[in-house]
Amino acid sequence: GSFRWLSGREISIAGRPVRALRVNYVGELGWELHPLMKYLEELYDALQEAGAALGLTDFGLYAVNSLRLEKGYRGWGAELTNEVTMIDADMARFLRLDKEDFTGKRATLEQRDRSLQLVYFEVDATDSDVRGSEPLYHGDACVGVTTSGGYGHYVRKSLGFGYVPPQLAAPGTELDVGLLGERRRVKVLQEPVYDPANERLRA
């Protein structure tokens, strides 16, 4: 049968068992493959050989970061930490607060009236991009902090994430970010700048 987006199954690659998940962190049609560590090198070599004629190649974390920013994907240790709730991180759509109970439900409900909310934004940058921990300003007031950012090479935009008060989190809101001693304009975005309808993921 079809291998639907957001599904998983146990498969075999080069005769080795692999858990395959129809998800990825770069916003394209793809899979995450989770083998036992002892098979990793063997499977890597098999995939490289099978994909050579298709142009399969390695790419690094800077490329992954650029692609995940274009897709508006949050990062663990940056946007997502054990200090913020799913509501803070603008991921409430993945919560079912009507469930009888789950780990973290009480804390999430207690912090529902949050003081900060995650926003995804485009930066009017020149030769420097947001990296994380830069101040966000509204007028003269420092109102928040960036969590991560970088340049989206496909869409040719400087992008980032940060936490600000909820009243400044609406799409279209304009703020400033401190970058290398100067302020640059930030515009809060409604949706990812790349494939907002997830058409490529569902292909």
Order of alpha helices (4+ residues) and beta strands (2+ residues): beta-beta-beta-alpha-alpha-alpha-beta-beta-beta-beta-beta-beta-alpha
